[in-house]
Structure formats: C-alpha cells, structure tokens
Amino acid sequence: MEVALKKRVVDGTNGHYRLTYDELELSLLAGNATATNIRLTPAMSADTRHRPAATIYHLRIGRLKINGVGLLRLLISNRLTINTITIDTPSFRIVRHRQVDTGATDSASKPVHEQITQTLSGIKVNRIVLQAGEFELADEHDATHLHIQKITGTARDIRIDSASLLDTARLYGAKAIQLEAETVDYVRPDSLYHLQIGPLHFQTTKEELVLHNLRYGPTLSKAAFYRRTQLAKDISNISISRIGLTGIDITRWVSAQTIAAAALHIDSGSIAIYKDKTQPNPPENKIGKSPHQQLLRLEQPVAIDSVLIGALDIGFTEVSDQTGKAGTVTFETTSGVIRNLTNDSLALVRNRFMELHARSRVMGAGDLTVDFRFDLRDSLGAHKYRAQLGPMSGTPFNKMLTPQLHVEIEHVAIQGLRFDMEANDRRTAGTLHLDYDNLKVNMLREDNEGGTSTKPIVSFFANRFLLNDSNPDANGVRHTGQVYIERPYSFSFFKMIWRSIREGTKECIGL
C-alpha cells in the first residue's frame, strides 16, 4: 500500500513531488486511518537542464486522522462517506520563483471536483477539523510575503457531487464553515508597507467576518520612504480596532463571486496621511480617479448596503513646497454611514447613487457635518457635497495656515460655515457662506534661525484695507463665496474640494 500510495503521488505530480510519513495505521473494519508527520516536498532532479517550476509547494501535517470511512457503501454505490477528518498542525508554504507561463499550462486539465466525479459518484464528509495550522506565501522576485498563523477551523456537512456543486447555499461544498486565525502578516511586493491583522474570525452560520487590531503602515521612516520613492507620495498610517462584515450573502459569492453584505462596521481607530511636497511631483492625470470612480473600476464585484463608521480620528499633514514646513488639519471622533457601496451592475440599476453622511470635530474645536451624493452611473463622475460647521474659534486653523502660508490668525469668532457644491471631472460650482466676527491676522516672516516674527506694517494694511473684519460687515452686507473652478487634470478629488473651500472663503473675507 505504501509503495502504491507514493507512486500515485509521483504520477499525479509528474514526478515533481514525493510523499513521506513516519507512521501509518489502518483499521479497515472500523474505517479509520491515522498518519503522522506527513510531508509533501519537491523532488530533487538530477537533470541540470530541468527548469524549476514557477511555484513550489511545501506541505507538512503533524497528524492526519480519518474516522468512519464507509467502505461497504463505497463498494456498493461508489460513493465515499467519511465521518471526521482531523488535521493537526498543518503547515503549507508556497514559494513563487517566476511568473507562471500561461501559454505552457495544460488547458485540458479539469477542476478537482470534476476529476473526483470521474472515479466516484460523490463524496460526503460529516466534519473536517483543522487545528493550529499555518500558511505562508513568498515570492523570490519581490518582497511579497503573507504569513497566517494558528489557523483553526471546522467545516461541516461537506459534499462533492453534481448536485452540491449547484447548491448556492453551500460554500465550497460545505454547509457550514467556522474559521479563526490568530495573526495575519502581509508585506507588499514593493516592501513599502506592512499589514497586520489579528485575531480573525469567520462563520457562515452567523454570516459574519470580523477582523481585530488592523495595522497598516510604512516599513521605513519618512526620510527613508522618500529616498526610496523619489516622489511626493502619500504616507499612510492606519489603525483600526475592529472591522466587521455582517449579513454576508453566501449565495451571491458562490454564484457570482460578489462580496455582498448588509453592513461593514469600522469601529474606533485612526487614519494619518502625510505628504512631503518638497519631493518631486511629476504631473499626473487624475481625472477619472475620484473615490467612486475607483470603486467602479474594481475587478472584484462589491455590494454592501451600509458602511458604518465610528470614532475615527483622521489627520492630514502636508509639508509645503514653499515654506518646507508641515501643516496639519484634523478631524476627531469622526462617525458616519455610507449607503449603497457597490459596483455591481444589477444593484446600480436599482439605485445609482452612493451617499455618505458624516459628523466630526474639526481641529478638536468645531462640529462639522458633511454629506456626499455620488452618481455611480454618470460618465463624468458627477457628485454633490455639502457641509456645515458650527461656531468655533478660528485660531486652531493656524496649525495648517501658518506653516503653509506664513499667516497667523490672531483672533476670529466663526459663527458658522456652510457650502453646497456640484462637481464632476470638468468643474466644481457652488456657493459658500462664512459668518464670523472680529477677524485679525498677522503676516509673518521667517528669521535666520527658522523662527517667525510679525510683519507689523503689512499686517496693519491687510487688516485695515484688504480683509472684512466681519461677515456680515459693518454695513450689514453679507459676502457670499461664488465658486466656479475648471478642474486641471493634475488636481485630485480632494484637492478640488480644498480649492473650492479656499476660493469661497477668500471671497467671504474680502480677498
């Protein structure tokens, strides 16, 4: 039996792999089998002209135990039934050595389930148990590395036959799957970013996938990152305590490979974006790359009814190419909901709009509400956005204005800010209303030691003759920002929003 089994592996892999194990115990009457320290490893070729495979697989199983094989039913009906398969401490490692030559693949090869049904009328397994598993993927030509540790799982009522393959209530032939992993580590092919997740939990009976402690950030310091990229790229640091996908539609995944769910929950965390504009920034065409347009171009079909966001601290820091200093704007305790997050064509027929409603605390001082409405079927990426900011002091904005523009707000009482814009790939148009009292600014100069001091004469003329110290002004006239901006091809979605706010604000304060 050992000779026949090992020969079957050699023949089935065209001599590329060999099977070894320490011990194999069989009980034909009970239908039980146990094998220990199973190893499936690449076979060494003595022929130096032999070209190595594009992908090499290494498999090791501490113990494989099969209980309750129905030998009588197999003989009578050619149908294999098994009570339980237990896989202890499996380790599966994949190493990619080169790109797969798709032209050399065997186009006539059949899927595994079709090969099984050629020799058996079907397979039924009551339960498969996986304990303390490990999976690793590496690529010798780049930095790609995926490592999943301490995988445990149970699959119940697994069937492989012509009927079960058409059953969309089953996931990969199983009626129910529960899977957990302690840690997931991933390094991008360019080695610039590292993703960590753990623990992870997936359960089909509850229709949920839950990820804890997501961390995504650069593997290098800011200085090393920009030495490596030589471009003014964004550096992202993301930390999320919990991400949960609930109400997963298993049927749509099985039938159309669509990630469909009732809700995606993003709970508690932070997102920090840093950009050094003193680095080279070659012109790039950013038309057609707004967030909703990127969603539509995803190869993976997605249909999520609601994305629920809770308690996120968001910050944007930019180093000015004019001053070389970093300015920051923050949005604390951000919460909100995105509705109809989808690129599925059938879902878009029913509802073509994706909507975002969010609330936040700007610079830790002012309450902000924002609403976006995206037309997912408009060829020019049409969208609308409106926002309203409550009363606050304007001095917290110095964290952004002073490093960027060498301007300091000495004092201003913002009574309220609101704007309403319509935009697409070609332009942004709308109105901005800013009510405030007692505006006074200081124009700054930089000294030889890197500090700043006020330009008193310039500041006096700016406050006395250029700026409206209040809106409505002393004559009771309310100044409204009328915005119309043609979109340059190098302007991103977010830069157009910032530019529309800036231009509307300038009109309100008299510039």
C-alpha positions as CSV (number, residue, x, y, z in Angstrom):
1,M,0.0,0.0,0.0
2,E,2.8,2.4,0.9
3,V,4.5,1.8,-2.5
4,A,1.2,2.3,-4.4
5,L,0.4,5.5,-2.4
6,K,3.8,7.1,-3.1
7,K,3.7,6.0,-6.7
8,R,0.3,7.7,-7.1
9,V,1.7,11.0,-5.8
10,V,4.7,10.8,-8.1
11,D,2.5,10.0,-11.1
12,G,-0.1,12.7,-10.2
13,T,2.6,15.4,-10.0
14,N,4.6,14.2,-13.0
15,G,7.5,13.4,-10.7
16,H,7.8,16.8,-9.2
17,Y,6.8,15.9,-5.6
18,R,7.4,13.0,-3.2
19,L,5.3,11.8,-0.2
20,T,6.9,10.7,3.1
21,Y,5.4,10.0,6.6
22,D,6.7,8.5,9.8
23,E,3.8,6.1,10.6
24,L,0.5,4.9,9.0
25,E,-2.1,3.0,11.0
26,L,-5.1,1.4,9.3
27,S,-8.3,-0.3,10.6
28,L,-10.3,-1.5,7.6
29,L,-13.1,-2.9,9.7
30,A,-13.7,0.4,11.6
31,G,-12.8,2.5,8.6
32,N,-10.1,4.5,10.4
33,A,-6.7,5.7,9.4
34,T,-4.0,7.8,11.1
35,A,-0.8,9.1,9.6
36,T,1.9,11.1,11.4
37,N,4.5,13.7,10.2
38,I,3.2,13.7,6.6
39,R,5.5,15.6,4.2
40,L,4.8,16.6,0.6
41,T,8.1,18.0,-0.7
42,P,9.6,18.9,-4.1
43,A,11.6,16.0,-5.6
44,M,15.2,16.9,-6.5
45,S,16.0,16.5,-10.1
46,A,19.4,15.2,-11.2
47,D,19.0,16.7,-14.6
48,T,20.6,20.1,-14.6
49,R,18.6,21.1,-17.7
50,H,15.4,20.7,-15.7
51,R,13.6,24.0,-15.4
52,P,12.3,24.6,-11.9
53,A,8.5,25.1,-11.6
54,A,7.1,28.6,-11.4
55,T,5.6,27.8,-8.0
56,I,6.9,25.3,-5.4
57,Y,4.7,23.9,-2.6
58,H,5.8,22.5,0.8
59,L,3.2,20.7,2.9
60,R,3.6,19.2,6.3
61,I,0.9,17.7,8.6
62,G,1.7,16.7,12.2
63,R,-1.1,14.2,12.3
64,L,-3.9,13.3,9.9
65,K,-6.7,11.2,11.3
66,I,-9.7,9.9,9.3
67,N,-12.6,8.2,11.1
68,G,-15.6,6.3,9.9
69,V,-14.9,5.6,6.3
70,G,-17.9,3.8,4.8
71,L,-16.2,1.0,2.9
72,L,-19.4,-1.0,2.3
73,R,-21.2,2.0,0.8
74,L,-18.1,2.7,-1.3
75,L,-18.2,-0.8,-2.7
76,I,-21.9,-0.8,-3.3
77,S,-22.6,2.7,-4.6
78,N,-19.2,4.0,-5.5
79,R,-19.8,6.8,-3.0
80,L,-17.3,7.7,-0.4
81,T,-18.6,8.7,3.1
82,I,-16.4,9.8,6.0
83,N,-17.4,10.8,9.5
84,T,-14.5,13.0,10.6
85,I,-11.2,14.2,9.1
86,T,-8.9,15.8,11.7
87,I,-5.8,17.7,10.5
88,D,-3.4,18.6,13.3
89,T,-0.6,21.3,13.0
90,P,-0.6,21.5,9.2
91,S,2.0,23.9,7.6
92,F,1.5,24.9,3.9
93,R,4.2,27.0,2.3
94,I,4.1,28.4,-1.3
95,V,7.2,29.9,-2.9
96,R,6.9,31.7,-6.3
97,H,10.1,31.5,-8.3
98,R,9.0,33.2,-11.5
99,Q,5.9,34.3,-13.3
100,V,3.6,31.5,-14.4
101,D,3.9,30.8,-18.2
102,T,0.2,30.8,-19.0
103,G,1.0,29.6,-22.6
104,A,2.5,26.4,-21.2
105,T,-0.3,25.5,-18.9
106,D,-2.4,22.5,-19.7
107,S,-5.7,23.9,-20.9
108,A,-7.2,20.5,-20.9
109,S,-6.8,20.0,-17.1
110,K,-10.1,19.7,-15.2
111,P,-11.1,21.1,-11.8
112,V,-10.5,18.8,-8.9
113,H,-14.2,18.1,-8.3
114,E,-14.6,17.0,-11.9
115,Q,-11.7,14.7,-11.6
116,I,-13.2,13.2,-8.4
117,T,-16.6,12.6,-10.1
118,Q,-14.9,10.7,-12.9
119,T,-14.0,7.9,-10.4
120,L,-16.6,8.4,-7.6
121,S,-20.3,9.2,-7.7
122,G,-19.8,11.6,-4.8
123,I,-18.1,12.3,-1.5
124,K,-19.7,13.1,1.8
125,V,-17.7,14.2,4.9
126,N,-19.6,15.0,8.1
127,R,-16.9,17.1,9.6
128,I,-13.4,18.4,8.8
129,V,-11.4,19.8,11.8
130,L,-8.3,21.9,11.3
131,Q,-6.1,22.6,14.4
132,A,-3.1,25.0,14.8
133,G,-2.5,25.5,11.0
134,E,0.0,27.8,9.3
135,F,0.1,29.2,5.8
136,E,2.9,31.1,4.2
137,L,3.4,32.7,0.7
138,A,6.6,34.2,-0.5
139,D,8.0,35.5,-3.8
140,E,11.7,35.3,-4.7
141,H,11.4,38.2,-7.2
142,D,9.9,40.8,-4.9
143,A,9.1,41.4,-1.3
144,T,5.7,39.7,-1.3
145,H,5.2,37.8,2.0
146,L,2.0,36.5,3.5
147,H,2.0,34.6,6.8
148,I,-1.1,33.4,8.6
149,Q,-0.5,31.7,12.0
150,K,-2.5,29.5,14.3
151,I,-5.4,28.7,12.0
152,T,-8.2,26.7,13.4
153,G,-11.5,25.8,11.7
154,T,-14.3,23.4,11.3
155,A,-16.3,22.6,8.1
156,R,-19.5,20.6,8.4
157,D,-21.6,18.5,6.0
158,I,-19.2,18.7,3.1
159,R,-20.5,17.2,-0.2
160,I,-18.8,16.9,-3.5
161,D,-21.2,15.7,-6.3
162,S,-23.1,17.1,-9.2
163,A,-25.9,18.4,-7.1
164,S,-23.9,20.0,-4.3
165,L,-21.8,22.0,-6.9
166,L,-25.0,23.7,-7.9
167,D,-26.2,24.4,-4.4
168,T,-25.5,28.1,-3.8
169,A,-26.3,27.7,0.0
170,R,-23.0,25.7,0.3
171,L,-19.6,27.4,0.4
172,Y,-17.0,25.2,-1.4
173,G,-19.3,22.2,-0.8
174,A,-19.7,22.8,3.0
175,K,-23.0,23.5,4.7
176,A,-21.2,25.5,7.5
177,I,-17.7,26.8,7.9
178,Q,-16.1,28.4,11.0
179,L,-12.5,29.7,10.7
180,E,-10.2,31.6,13.0
181,A,-6.6,32.8,12.7
182,E,-4.5,34.4,15.5
183,T,-2.4,36.7,13.2
184,V,-2.1,37.7,9.6
185,D,1.0,39.5,8.3
186,Y,1.5,40.8,4.8
187,V,4.3,42.8,3.2
188,R,3.6,44.4,-0.2
189,P,5.6,43.5,-3.3
190,D,7.4,46.9,-3.1
191,S,8.2,46.3,0.6
192,L,7.0,49.9,1.4
193,Y,4.0,48.8,3.6
194,H,3.2,46.1,6.2
195,L,-0.3,44.9,7.1
196,Q,-1.0,43.2,10.4
197,I,-4.4,41.7,11.5
198,G,-5.3,39.5,14.4
199,P,-7.3,37.8,15.5
200,L,-9.6,37.0,12.6
201,H,-13.0,35.2,12.8
202,F,-15.3,33.9,10.0
203,Q,-18.5,32.0,10.4
204,T,-21.0,31.2,7.7
205,T,-23.9,30.4,10.1
206,K,-23.7,33.9,11.5
207,E,-22.9,35.4,8.1
208,E,-20.0,37.4,9.5
209,L,-16.3,38.1,9.2
210,V,-14.6,40.0,12.0
211,L,-11.0,41.4,12.0
212,H,-9.4,42.8,15.1
213,N,-6.4,45.2,15.5
214,L,-5.7,46.1,11.9
215,R,-2.5,47.9,11.5
216,Y,-1.3,49.2,8.1
217,G,1.8,51.4,7.8
218,P,5.2,52.0,6.2
219,T,8.1,49.7,6.8
220,L,10.5,52.7,6.6
221,S,11.0,56.1,8.2
222,K,9.6,59.1,6.4
223,A,13.1,60.1,5.2
224,A,13.9,56.6,4.0
225,F,10.5,56.3,2.3
226,Y,11.1,59.4,0.2
227,R,14.7,58.5,-0.5
228,R,13.3,55.2,-1.9
229,T,10.3,56.6,-3.9
230,Q,11.8,59.9,-5.0
231,L,8.3,61.2,-5.4
232,A,5.8,63.3,-3.3
233,K,3.7,60.2,-2.4
234,D,1.3,60.0,0.5
235,I,2.4,58.0,3.5
236,S,-0.5,56.3,5.2
237,N,-0.7,55.0,8.8
238,I,-4.0,53.2,9.6
239,S,-5.0,51.6,12.9
240,I,-8.5,50.2,13.3
241,S,-9.6,48.3,16.4
242,R,-12.4,46.3,14.8
243,I,-13.7,45.7,11.3
244,G,-16.8,43.5,10.9
245,L,-18.7,42.4,7.8
246,T,-22.2,41.2,8.7
247,G,-25.1,39.8,6.8
248,I,-22.8,38.2,4.2
249,D,-24.7,36.8,1.2
250,I,-23.0,33.4,0.7
251,T,-25.3,32.7,-2.3
252,R,-24.0,35.7,-4.2
253,W,-20.4,34.8,-3.5
254,V,-20.9,31.2,-4.8
255,S,-23.0,32.2,-7.8
256,A,-21.2,35.4,-9.0
257,Q,-18.1,35.8,-6.7
258,T,-19.6,39.1,-5.4
259,I,-18.7,40.4,-1.9
260,A,-22.3,41.2,-0.8
261,A,-23.2,42.1,2.8
262,A,-25.8,44.0,4.8
263,A,-23.2,46.1,6.6
264,L,-19.5,46.8,7.1
265,H,-18.6,48.1,10.6
266,I,-15.4,50.2,11.1
267,D,-15.1,50.8,14.8
268,S,-12.6,53.0,16.6
269,G,-9.1,53.9,15.3
270,S,-7.0,56.5,13.4
271,I,-6.0,57.4,9.9
272,A,-3.0,59.6,9.4
273,I,-1.9,60.8,5.9
274,Y,1.5,62.6,5.5
275,K,2.8,64.1,2.2
276,D,6.1,66.0,1.6
277,K,5.5,68.3,-1.3
278,T,9.2,69.3,-1.4
279,Q,9.7,66.0,-3.2
280,P,9.4,65.8,-7.0
281,N,5.8,65.6,-8.1
282,P,5.6,64.9,-11.8
283,P,2.3,66.0,-13.4
284,E,-0.2,63.1,-13.3
285,N,-3.6,62.9,-15.0
286,K,-6.0,62.4,-12.0
287,I,-9.2,62.9,-14.0
288,G,-11.5,59.9,-13.6
289,K,-9.8,58.8,-10.3
290,S,-12.3,60.0,-7.8
291,P,-13.1,57.5,-5.0
292,H,-16.5,56.4,-6.5
293,Q,-14.8,56.1,-10.0
294,Q,-12.1,53.9,-8.4
295,L,-14.8,51.8,-6.9
296,L,-16.4,51.2,-10.2
297,R,-13.1,50.1,-11.7
298,L,-12.5,47.4,-9.1
299,E,-12.3,43.9,-10.7
300,Q,-13.9,42.5,-7.6
301,P,-17.7,42.9,-7.6
302,V,-18.9,44.6,-4.3
303,A,-22.4,45.2,-3.0
304,I,-22.6,46.4,0.6
305,D,-25.8,48.1,1.8
306,S,-24.2,50.2,4.6
307,V,-20.7,51.1,5.9
308,L,-21.0,52.2,9.5
309,I,-18.0,54.3,10.8
310,G,-17.5,55.0,14.4
311,A,-14.9,57.1,16.4
312,L,-12.2,57.6,13.8
313,D,-9.5,60.2,14.3
314,I,-8.4,61.4,10.9
315,G,-5.4,63.7,10.2
316,F,-3.8,65.2,7.1
317,T,-0.2,66.6,7.3
318,E,1.4,68.3,4.3
319,V,4.9,69.7,4.0
320,S,4.7,72.9,1.9
321,D,6.9,73.1,-1.1
322,Q,7.1,76.9,-0.5
323,T,8.0,77.0,3.2
324,G,9.3,73.5,3.8
325,K,7.1,73.3,7.0
326,A,4.4,70.8,7.8
327,G,0.8,71.9,8.3
328,T,-1.9,69.7,9.8
329,V,-5.7,69.5,9.8
330,T,-7.5,67.0,12.0
331,F,-11.0,65.5,12.2
332,E,-11.5,63.9,15.6
333,T,-14.1,61.3,16.6
334,T,-15.4,61.0,13.0
335,S,-18.6,58.9,12.6
336,G,-20.8,58.3,9.7
337,V,-22.5,56.0,7.2
338,I,-22.0,55.2,3.6
339,R,-25.0,53.7,1.8
340,N,-25.1,51.6,-1.4
341,L,-21.4,51.0,-1.6
342,T,-21.4,48.9,-4.9
343,N,-20.0,48.4,-8.3
344,D,-22.5,45.6,-9.1
345,S,-24.3,46.4,-12.4
346,L,-27.6,44.9,-11.2
347,A,-27.5,46.9,-7.9
348,L,-26.8,50.1,-9.9
349,V,-30.0,49.6,-11.9
350,R,-32.0,49.7,-8.7
351,N,-30.1,52.6,-7.2
352,R,-27.4,54.6,-9.0
353,F,-26.4,56.8,-6.0
354,M,-23.9,56.2,-3.2
355,E,-24.3,58.5,-0.3
356,L,-22.1,59.5,2.6
357,H,-23.2,61.3,5.8
358,A,-20.5,62.0,8.4
359,R,-20.0,64.0,11.6
360,S,-16.7,65.1,13.0
361,R,-14.9,67.5,15.4
362,V,-12.6,69.8,13.2
363,M,-9.3,70.7,14.9
364,G,-10.8,69.5,18.1
365,A,-12.9,72.7,18.2
366,G,-15.8,72.8,15.8
367,D,-18.7,70.4,15.0
368,L,-18.8,69.5,11.3
369,T,-21.4,67.6,9.3
370,V,-20.8,66.5,5.7
371,D,-23.0,65.0,3.0
372,F,-21.8,63.5,-0.3
373,R,-24.0,62.1,-3.1
374,F,-22.2,60.2,-5.9
375,D,-23.8,59.3,-9.2
376,L,-22.3,55.9,-10.0
377,R,-23.7,55.7,-13.5
378,D,-22.6,59.2,-14.7
379,S,-19.7,59.0,-17.2
380,L,-18.1,62.2,-15.8
381,G,-18.2,61.1,-12.2
382,A,-20.9,63.6,-11.1
383,H,-21.2,64.2,-7.4
384,K,-22.6,66.7,-4.9
385,Y,-21.3,67.7,-1.5
386,R,-22.5,70.0,1.3
387,A,-21.2,70.7,4.8
388,Q,-21.9,72.8,7.8
389,L,-19.5,73.9,10.5
390,G,-20.8,75.2,13.9
391,P,-19.4,78.0,16.0
392,M,-15.7,77.9,16.9
393,S,-12.6,80.0,17.3
394,G,-10.6,80.2,14.1
395,T,-7.2,80.1,15.8
396,P,-6.9,76.3,15.8
397,F,-6.6,76.5,12.0
398,N,-3.1,78.1,12.5
399,K,-1.8,74.6,12.7
400,M,-2.5,74.4,9.0
401,L,-2.2,78.0,7.8
402,T,0.9,79.2,9.5
403,P,3.3,76.5,8.2
404,Q,1.8,76.6,4.7
405,L,1.3,80.4,4.1
406,H,3.2,82.3,6.9
407,V,-0.2,83.7,8.0
408,E,-1.4,83.6,11.6
409,I,-5.0,84.2,12.8
410,E,-4.7,86.4,15.9
411,H,-8.4,86.1,16.6
412,V,-11.7,85.4,14.9
413,A,-15.1,84.1,16.1
414,I,-16.5,81.8,13.4
415,Q,-20.3,81.8,13.8
416,G,-20.9,79.2,11.1
417,L,-19.6,77.9,7.7
418,R,-21.7,76.1,5.1
419,F,-21.2,75.3,1.5
420,D,-23.1,73.4,-1.3
421,M,-21.2,72.2,-4.4
422,E,-21.8,70.3,-7.5
423,A,-18.8,68.7,-9.3
424,N,-17.6,66.3,-11.9
425,D,-14.4,65.6,-13.9
426,R,-14.6,69.0,-15.6
427,R,-15.5,71.6,-12.9
428,T,-16.8,72.5,-9.5
429,A,-19.5,75.1,-8.9
430,G,-21.5,76.2,-5.9
431,T,-21.7,78.7,-3.0
432,L,-20.0,79.1,0.3
433,H,-21.3,81.1,3.3
434,L,-19.0,82.1,6.2
435,D,-20.3,84.2,9.1
436,Y,-17.7,85.5,11.6
437,D,-16.7,88.4,13.9
438,N,-13.6,90.3,14.8
439,L,-11.1,88.9,12.3
440,K,-7.5,89.9,12.7
441,V,-4.4,88.3,11.1
442,N,-0.7,88.6,11.3
443,M,1.5,88.4,8.3
444,L,4.7,86.6,9.3
445,R,8.4,86.5,8.2
446,E,10.9,83.7,8.8
447,D,14.1,84.7,10.5
448,N,17.6,83.2,10.1
449,E,17.1,80.8,12.9
450,G,14.0,79.2,11.5
451,G,11.6,81.1,13.7
452,T,8.9,83.6,12.7
453,S,8.1,87.2,13.5
454,T,5.2,89.5,12.6
455,K,5.4,92.0,9.7
456,P,3.6,94.8,11.5
457,I,3.1,97.3,8.6
458,V,2.0,94.6,6.2
459,S,-0.3,93.1,8.8
460,F,-1.8,96.6,9.5
461,F,-2.6,97.2,5.9
462,A,-4.0,93.7,5.4
463,N,-6.4,94.1,8.4
464,R,-7.3,97.7,7.7
465,F,-7.8,97.7,3.9
466,L,-7.9,94.1,2.5
467,L,-9.9,92.0,4.9
468,N,-13.5,92.2,6.0
469,D,-13.2,92.1,9.8
470,S,-16.7,90.5,10.0
471,N,-19.4,88.9,7.8
472,P,-21.9,90.5,7.6
473,D,-19.7,93.5,7.5
474,A,-20.2,96.8,9.4
475,N,-22.7,98.0,6.8
476,G,-24.8,94.8,7.2
477,V,-23.7,93.4,3.8
478,R,-23.3,89.6,3.8
479,H,-20.5,88.5,1.5
480,T,-21.1,85.1,-0.2
481,G,-18.4,83.0,-2.0
482,Q,-19.5,82.2,-5.6
483,V,-17.4,79.2,-6.7
484,Y,-16.7,78.1,-10.2
485,I,-13.4,76.2,-10.9
486,E,-12.4,74.4,-14.1
487,R,-10.6,71.2,-13.0
488,P,-7.0,70.9,-14.0
489,Y,-6.0,67.4,-15.0
490,S,-3.4,67.3,-12.2
491,F,-6.0,68.1,-9.4
492,S,-7.1,65.1,-7.3
493,F,-10.7,64.7,-6.0
494,F,-9.7,66.0,-2.5
495,K,-7.6,68.9,-3.9
496,M,-10.7,70.2,-5.8
497,I,-12.7,70.1,-2.6
498,W,-10.0,72.1,-0.8
499,R,-9.7,74.5,-3.6
500,S,-13.4,75.2,-3.7
501,I,-13.5,75.9,0.0
502,R,-10.4,78.1,-0.3
503,E,-11.8,80.2,-3.1
504,G,-15.2,80.6,-1.5
505,T,-13.6,81.7,1.8
506,K,-11.4,84.2,0.1
507,E,-14.5,86.0,-1.3
508,C,-16.2,86.0,2.0
509,I,-13.2,87.6,3.8
510,G,-12.7,90.2,1.1
511,L,-9.7,88.8,-0.9
